[in-house]
Amino acid sequence: MEDEIPKIYETEGTPLEKKIIDQKWYMEKVGFYWLIAELDSKTKIAFGYANLNNDDFAEWGYIDLYDLKHEGARRDTYWEPRTFEEAQKKIRQYRRGFYQR
């Protein structure tokens, strides 16, 4: 639920790898994903991690959820909150299974 996601700047003192990732958005066909740690529920501006199918250039920053939806990204409704560290492990496991098909 969006009201349970920390507000923008609320987890500022938390190390990035320990931030709780409450939502995952993705574009499966191109391998893009976004991990949401903070959210302004009125403006739909989030703080999180963006990976556009390139681990070397992935980065933390601000994400406009309206733009994601407009571009065709979908929210992973099966995603369960977990630390960024755990989220990365889960995504690596999924990608290994996906690419081995």
BASEBA-300865 format. One record per residue: residue in three letters; residue number from 1; x, y, z of N, C-alpha, C, CB in turn. Coordinates in steps of 0.001 Angstrom, whole numbers. Glycine has a CB too. Layout:
+------+-----+---------+---------+---------+---------+---------+---------+---------+---------+---------+---------+---------+---------+
| rest |  nr |    n_px |    n_py |    n_pz |   ca_px |   ca_py |   ca_pz |    c_px |    c_py |    c_pz |   cb_px |   cb_py |   cb_pz |
+------+-----+---------+---------+---------+---------+---------+---------+---------+---------+---------+---------+---------+---------+
|  ala | NUM |       X |       Y |       Z |       X |       Y |       Z |       X |       Y |       Z |       X |       Y |       Z |
...
+------+-----+---------+---------+---------+---------+---------+---------+---------+---------+---------+---------+---------+---------+
END
This chain:
+------+-----+---------+---------+---------+---------+---------+---------+---------+---------+---------+---------+---------+---------+
| rest |  nr |    n_px |    n_py |    n_pz |   ca_px |   ca_py |   ca_pz |    c_px |    c_py |    c_pz |   cb_px |   cb_py |   cb_pz |
+------+-----+---------+---------+---------+---------+---------+---------+---------+---------+---------+---------+---------+---------+
|  met |   1 |     833 |   -1185 |       0 |       0 |       0 |       0 |     882 |    1256 |       0 |    -950 |      -6 |    1219 |
|  glu |   2 |     484 |    2237 |    -787 |    1294 |    3452 |    -910 |    1403 |    4227 |     390 |     721 |    4344 |   -1971 |
|  asp |   3 |     378 |    4161 |    1243 |     440 |    4915 |    2492 |    1432 |    4311 |    3485 |    -937 |    4983 |    3122 |
|  glu |   4 |    1903 |    3105 |    3204 |    2888 |    2463 |    4074 |    4326 |    2720 |    3630 |    2634 |     975 |    4122 |
|  ile |   5 |    4500 |    3247 |    2438 |    5844 |    3541 |    1938 |    6341 |    4815 |    2617 |    5850 |    3695 |     373 |
|  pro |   6 |    7588 |    4821 |    3092 |    8107 |    6043 |    3707 |    8023 |    7232 |    2755 |    9551 |    5837 |    4151 |
|  lys |   7 |    7788 |    8394 |    3333 |    7724 |    9625 |    2548 |    9132 |   10010 |    2082 |    7085 |   10778 |    3379 |
|  ile |   8 |    9189 |   10877 |    1071 |   10479 |   11357 |     557 |   11315 |   11916 |    1712 |   10269 |   12447 |    -546 |
|  tyr |   9 |   12575 |   11561 |    1765 |   13577 |   11944 |    2774 |   13402 |   11240 |    4113 |   13529 |   13427 |    2995 |
|  glu |  10 |   12362 |   10446 |    4294 |   12108 |    9818 |    5590 |   13169 |    8783 |    5959 |   10743 |    9166 |    5586 |
|  thr |  11 |   13810 |    8159 |    4976 |   14840 |    7156 |    5281 |   16235 |    7665 |    4918 |   14550 |    5845 |    4531 |
|  glu |  12 |   16376 |    8981 |    4875 |   17629 |    9599 |    4432 |   18861 |    9071 |    5171 |   17544 |   11093 |    4610 |
|  gly |  13 |   18753 |    8766 |    6448 |   19898 |    8286 |    7215 |   20175 |    6805 |    7078 |   19700 |    8600 |    8636 |
|  thr |  14 |   19338 |    6094 |    6361 |   19500 |    4651 |    6196 |   20453 |    4376 |    5032 |   18124 |    3963 |    5956 |
|  pro |  15 |   21465 |    3518 |    5257 |   22361 |    3173 |    4141 |   21556 |    2587 |    2982 |   23452 |    2165 |    4602 |
|  leu |  16 |   21965 |    2866 |    1769 |   21218 |    2440 |     582 |   20924 |     937 |     580 |   21991 |    2808 |    -674 |
|  glu |  17 |   21922 |     120 |     917 |   21708 |   -1327 |     854 |   20722 |   -1836 |    1907 |   23028 |   -2041 |    1018 |
|  lys |  18 |   20440 |    -994 |    2924 |   19505 |   -1372 |    3990 |   18120 |    -745 |    3822 |   20076 |    -974 |    5333 |
|  lys |  19 |   17958 |     124 |    2837 |   16638 |     726 |    2605 |   15642 |    -373 |    2244 |   16703 |    1805 |    1472 |
|  ile |  20 |   14428 |    -230 |    2726 |   13371 |   -1180 |    2386 |   12783 |    -796 |    1041 |   12267 |   -1215 |    3483 |
|  ile |  21 |   12736 |   -1766 |     154 |   12166 |   -1576 |   -1178 |   10714 |   -2049 |   -1112 |   12988 |   -2361 |   -2289 |
|  asp |  22 |    9802 |   -1098 |   -1180 |    8382 |   -1403 |   -1021 |    7686 |   -1754 |   -2330 |    7686 |    -239 |    -390 |
|  gln |  23 |    8195 |   -1246 |   -3433 |    7583 |   -1533 |   -4728 |    8656 |   -1805 |   -5770 |    6685 |    -367 |   -5176 |
|  lys |  24 |    8285 |   -2651 |   -6716 |    9137 |   -2879 |   -7882 |    8272 |   -2594 |   -9110 |    9731 |   -4360 |   -7908 |
|  trp |  25 |    8798 |   -1808 |  -10031 |    8168 |   -1533 |  -11328 |    9105 |   -2104 |  -12380 |    7905 |      26 |  -11554 |
|  tyr |  26 |    8553 |   -2542 |  -13501 |    9405 |   -3177 |  -14497 |    8832 |   -3076 |  -15907 |    9617 |   -4624 |  -14140 |
|  met |  27 |    9740 |   -3263 |  -16856 |    9401 |   -3429 |  -18274 |   10173 |   -4682 |  -18689 |    9787 |   -2127 |  -19178 |
|  glu |  28 |    9508 |   -5801 |  -18591 |   10175 |   -7098 |  -18739 |   10845 |   -7298 |  -20094 |    9185 |   -8197 |  -18519 |
|  lys |  29 |   10197 |   -6903 |  -21166 |   10745 |   -7161 |  -22506 |   12099 |   -6505 |  -22735 |    9777 |   -6678 |  -23557 |
|  val |  30 |   12342 |   -5373 |  -22074 |   13620 |   -4675 |  -22260 |   14540 |   -4798 |  -21047 |   13369 |   -3209 |  -22555 |
|  gly |  31 |   14065 |   -5456 |  -19981 |   14907 |   -5700 |  -18811 |   15065 |   -4513 |  -17873 |   16242 |   -6128 |  -19258 |
|  phe |  32 |   14201 |   -3511 |  -17968 |   14277 |   -2342 |  -17098 |   13516 |   -2631 |  -15798 |   13699 |   -1077 |  -17812 |
|  tyr |  33 |   14043 |   -2115 |  -14675 |   13282 |   -2176 |  -13430 |   13633 |   -1006 |  -12521 |   13541 |   -3503 |  -12706 |
|  trp |  34 |   12671 |    -675 |  -11665 |   12807 |     411 |  -10704 |   12378 |    -109 |   -9340 |   11962 |    1656 |  -11127 |
|  leu |  35 |   13159 |     202 |   -8314 |   12866 |    -232 |   -6953 |   12564 |     997 |   -6105 |   14050 |   -1048 |   -6353 |
|  ile |  36 |   11393 |    1040 |   -5515 |   10909 |    2233 |   -4823 |   11092 |    2097 |   -3313 |    9432 |    2485 |   -5158 |
|  ala |  37 |   11803 |    3086 |   -2718 |   12057 |    3092 |   -1278 |   11297 |    4202 |    -555 |   13540 |    3240 |   -1017 |
|  glu |  38 |   11013 |    5303 |   -1239 |   10292 |    6439 |    -645 |    9323 |    6979 |   -1686 |   11284 |    7565 |    -159 |
|  leu |  39 |    8235 |    7603 |   -1206 |    7228 |    8075 |   -2152 |    6469 |    9271 |   -1611 |    6258 |    6961 |   -2488 |
|  asp |  40 |    6265 |   10261 |   -2473 |    5326 |   11345 |   -2194 |    4026 |   10901 |   -2855 |    5841 |   12775 |   -2742 |
|  ser |  41 |    3064 |   10471 |   -2066 |    1849 |    9871 |   -2621 |     978 |   10870 |   -3381 |    1041 |    9247 |   -1514 |
|  lys |  42 |    1159 |   12170 |   -3151 |     368 |   13167 |   -3886 |     943 |   13426 |   -5272 |     302 |   14478 |   -3102 |
|  thr |  43 |    2249 |   13640 |   -5358 |    2868 |   13957 |   -6651 |    3300 |   12716 |   -7420 |    4063 |   14857 |   -6443 |
|  lys |  44 |    3339 |   11578 |   -6734 |    3803 |   10299 |   -7307 |    5277 |   10361 |   -7716 |    2943 |    9920 |   -8526 |
|  ile |  45 |    6028 |   11194 |   -7014 |    7483 |   11216 |   -7176 |    8059 |   10286 |   -6115 |    8071 |   12684 |   -7046 |
|  ala |  46 |    8922 |    9399 |   -6562 |    9506 |    8402 |   -5661 |   11022 |    8561 |   -5636 |    9116 |    6963 |   -6098 |
|  phe |  47 |   11622 |    8022 |   -4591 |   13077 |    7893 |   -4531 |   13358 |    6406 |   -4580 |   13696 |    8572 |   -3231 |
|  gly |  48 |   14261 |    6032 |   -5466 |   14572 |    4615 |   -5580 |   15731 |    4365 |   -6513 |   13369 |    3855 |   -6053 |
|  tyr |  49 |   15805 |    3146 |   -6947 |   16910 |    2640 |   -7746 |   16397 |    2309 |   -9137 |   17558 |    1397 |   -7084 |
|  ala |  50 |   17073 |    2794 |  -10143 |   16687 |    2536 |  -11533 |   17780 |    1733 |  -12229 |   16422 |    3865 |  -12290 |
|  asn |  51 |   17365 |     638 |  -12867 |   18295 |    -175 |  -13633 |   17688 |    -376 |  -15020 |   18585 |   -1551 |  -12921 |
|  leu |  52 |   18301 |     245 |  -15998 |   17802 |     166 |  -17367 |   18579 |    -889 |  -18146 |   17903 |    1538 |  -18066 |
|  asn |  53 |   18584 |   -2089 |  -17566 |   19231 |   -3270 |  -18144 |   20737 |   -3101 |  -18297 |   18622 |   -3583 |  -19489 |
|  asn |  54 |   21328 |   -2376 |  -17352 |   22772 |   -2186 |  -17355 |   23226 |   -1927 |  -15922 |   23188 |   -1012 |  -18299 |
|  asp |  55 |   23735 |   -2954 |  -15264 |   24138 |   -2833 |  -13860 |   25208 |   -1773 |  -13642 |   24640 |   -4163 |  -13354 |
|  asp |  56 |   26066 |   -1553 |  -14628 |   27143 |    -582 |  -14479 |   26642 |     860 |  -14413 |   28112 |    -726 |  -15619 |
|  phe |  57 |   25505 |    1127 |  -15024 |   24982 |    2494 |  -15057 |   23709 |    2674 |  -14238 |   24717 |    2900 |  -16479 |
|  ala |  58 |   23313 |    1657 |  -13486 |   22137 |    1768 |  -12619 |   22443 |    2758 |  -11504 |   21731 |     377 |  -12031 |
|  glu |  59 |   21389 |    3447 |  -11022 |   21642 |    4472 |  -10006 |   20406 |    4768 |   -9167 |   22129 |    5749 |  -10665 |
|  trp |  60 |   20658 |    5375 |   -8016 |   19606 |    5866 |   -7127 |   19232 |    7272 |   -7557 |   20063 |    5843 |   -5636 |
|  gly |  61 |   17956 |    7591 |   -7433 |   17512 |    8930 |   -7763 |   16001 |    9045 |   -7651 |   17968 |    9309 |   -9160 |
|  tyr |  62 |   15469 |   10107 |   -8233 |   14034 |   10378 |   -8167 |   13355 |    9854 |   -9417 |   13764 |   11888 |   -7999 |
|  ile |  63 |   12184 |    9295 |   -9224 |   11449 |    8604 |  -10278 |   10019 |    9126 |  -10284 |   11482 |    7053 |  -10075 |
|  asp |  64 |    9524 |    9473 |  -11445 |    8144 |    9929 |  -11581 |    7280 |    8724 |  -11970 |    8026 |   11083 |  -12646 |
|  leu |  65 |    6419 |    8282 |  -11049 |    5611 |    7099 |  -11316 |    4599 |    7324 |  -12435 |    4893 |    6674 |  -10059 |
|  tyr |  66 |    4142 |    8563 |  -12614 |    3265 |    8856 |  -13754 |    3996 |    8591 |  -15064 |    2773 |   10322 |  -13703 |
|  asp |  67 |    5260 |    9008 |  -15143 |    6045 |    8765 |  -16351 |    6253 |    7270 |  -16587 |    7396 |    9472 |  -16255 |
|  leu |  68 |    6536 |    6533 |  -15513 |    6724 |    5085 |  -15665 |    5484 |    4438 |  -16267 |    7051 |    4436 |  -14307 |
|  lys |  69 |    4322 |    4783 |  -15708 |    3066 |    4220 |  -16223 |    2855 |    4608 |  -17685 |    1871 |    4697 |  -15370 |
|  his |  70 |    3115 |    5873 |  -17988 |    2933 |    6370 |  -19351 |    3825 |    5622 |  -20343 |    3230 |    7871 |  -19410 |
|  glu |  71 |    5014 |    5258 |  -19914 |    5963 |    4558 |  -20788 |    5721 |    3050 |  -20834 |    7383 |    4829 |  -20327 |
|  gly |  72 |    4734 |    2571 |  -20074 |    4383 |    1154 |  -20141 |    4940 |     283 |  -19041 |    4825 |     616 |  -21412 |
|  ala |  73 |    5573 |     877 |  -18041 |    6066 |      80 |  -16917 |    4880 |    -431 |  -16107 |    7029 |     912 |  -16018 |
|  arg |  74 |    5078 |   -1590 |  -15519 |    4040 |   -2189 |  -14684 |    4565 |   -2413 |  -13279 |    3548 |   -3515 |  -15288 |
|  arg |  75 |    3669 |   -2280 |  -12336 |    4029 |   -2547 |  -10940 |    3939 |   -4047 |  -10693 |    3101 |   -1764 |   -9953 |
|  asp |  76 |    4941 |   -4587 |  -10025 |    4957 |   -6000 |   -9653 |    4050 |   -6170 |   -8440 |    6419 |   -6503 |   -9348 |
|  thr |  77 |    2857 |   -6690 |   -8655 |    1876 |   -6814 |   -7573 |    2206 |   -7965 |   -6620 |     483 |   -7015 |   -8156 |
|  tyr |  78 |    3160 |   -8805 |   -6983 |    3580 |   -9904 |   -6115 |    4780 |   -9537 |   -5248 |    3909 |  -11123 |   -6949 |
|  trp |  79 |    5332 |   -8362 |   -5466 |    6530 |   -7922 |   -4740 |    6236 |   -7791 |   -3254 |    7043 |   -6580 |   -5299 |
|  glu |  80 |    7139 |   -8304 |   -2434 |    7044 |   -8148 |    -982 |    8192 |   -7270 |    -519 |    7070 |   -9533 |    -254 |
|  pro |  81 |    7924 |   -6326 |     399 |    8990 |   -5435 |     883 |   10183 |   -6223 |    1416 |    8451 |   -4509 |    1979 |
|  arg |  82 |   11375 |   -5703 |    1086 |   12630 |   -6322 |    1530 |   13730 |   -5280 |    1392 |   12968 |   -7623 |     698 |
|  thr |  83 |   14857 |   -5517 |    2010 |   15959 |   -4560 |    1895 |   16464 |   -4541 |     450 |   17115 |   -4920 |    2880 |
|  phe |  84 |   17133 |   -3463 |     106 |   17709 |   -3355 |   -1238 |   18649 |   -4521 |   -1508 |   18457 |   -2017 |   -1404 |
|  glu |  85 |   19442 |   -4870 |    -510 |   20372 |   -5997 |    -633 |   19622 |   -7278 |   -1008 |   21150 |   -6202 |     687 |
|  glu |  86 |   18536 |   -7555 |    -293 |   17726 |   -8743 |    -560 |   17027 |   -8635 |   -1920 |   16685 |   -8943 |     558 |
|  ala |  87 |   16593 |   -7442 |   -2273 |   15925 |   -7227 |   -3557 |   16867 |   -7554 |   -4712 |   15425 |   -5773 |   -3672 |
|  gln |  88 |   18112 |   -7119 |   -4611 |   19085 |   -7388 |   -5664 |   19314 |   -8900 |   -5815 |   20419 |   -6669 |   -5359 |
|  lys |  89 |   19393 |   -9613 |   -4697 |   19564 |  -11072 |   -4756 |   18374 |  -11713 |   -5458 |   19730 |  -11665 |   -3335 |
|  lys |  90 |   17170 |  -11278 |   -5096 |   15946 |  -11826 |   -5692 |   15918 |  -11572 |   -7203 |   14695 |  -11205 |   -5023 |
|  ile |  91 |   16284 |  -10381 |   -7612 |   16280 |  -10040 |   -9034 |   17331 |  -10849 |   -9786 |   16528 |   -8537 |   -9227 |
|  arg |  92 |   18507 |  -11023 |   -9207 |   19546 |  -11845 |   -9857 |   19063 |  -13290 |  -10037 |   20859 |  -11823 |   -9021 |
|  gln |  93 |   18403 |  -13832 |   -9017 |   17868 |  -15200 |   -9110 |   16843 |  -15289 |  -10233 |   17227 |  -15634 |   -7766 |
|  tyr |  94 |   15955 |  -14324 |  -10293 |   14927 |  -14310 |  -11324 |   15553 |  -14223 |  -12715 |   13962 |  -13141 |  -11100 |
|  arg |  95 |   16519 |  -13332 |  -12861 |   17148 |  -13134 |  -14172 |   17868 |  -14399 |  -14627 |   18136 |  -11955 |  -14125 |
|  arg |  96 |   18534 |  -15086 |  -13700 |   19206 |  -16332 |  -14070 |   18198 |  -17335 |  -14601 |   19963 |  -16923 |  -12870 |
|  gly |  97 |   17070 |  -17468 |  -13922 |   16027 |  -18388 |  -14354 |   15390 |  -17958 |  -15656 |   14972 |  -18513 |  -13291 |
|  phe |  98 |   15164 |  -16642 |  -15816 |   14525 |  -16107 |  -17019 |   15408 |  -16323 |  -18238 |   14215 |  -14614 |  -16848 |
|  tyr |  99 |   16698 |  -16025 |  -18114 |   17584 |  -16112 |  -19265 |   17986 |  -17539 |  -19605 |   18810 |  -15296 |  -19020 |
|  gln | 100 |   17729 |  -18468 |  -18697 |   18076 |  -19869 |  -18970 |   16955 |  -20589 |  -19714 |   18386 |  -20604 |  -17663 |
|  arg | 101 |   15805 |  -19956 |  -19883 |   14680 |  -20614 |  -20568 |   14967 |  -20849 |  -22028 |   13420 |  -19790 |  -20431 |
+------+-----+---------+---------+---------+---------+---------+---------+---------+---------+---------+---------+---------+---------+
END
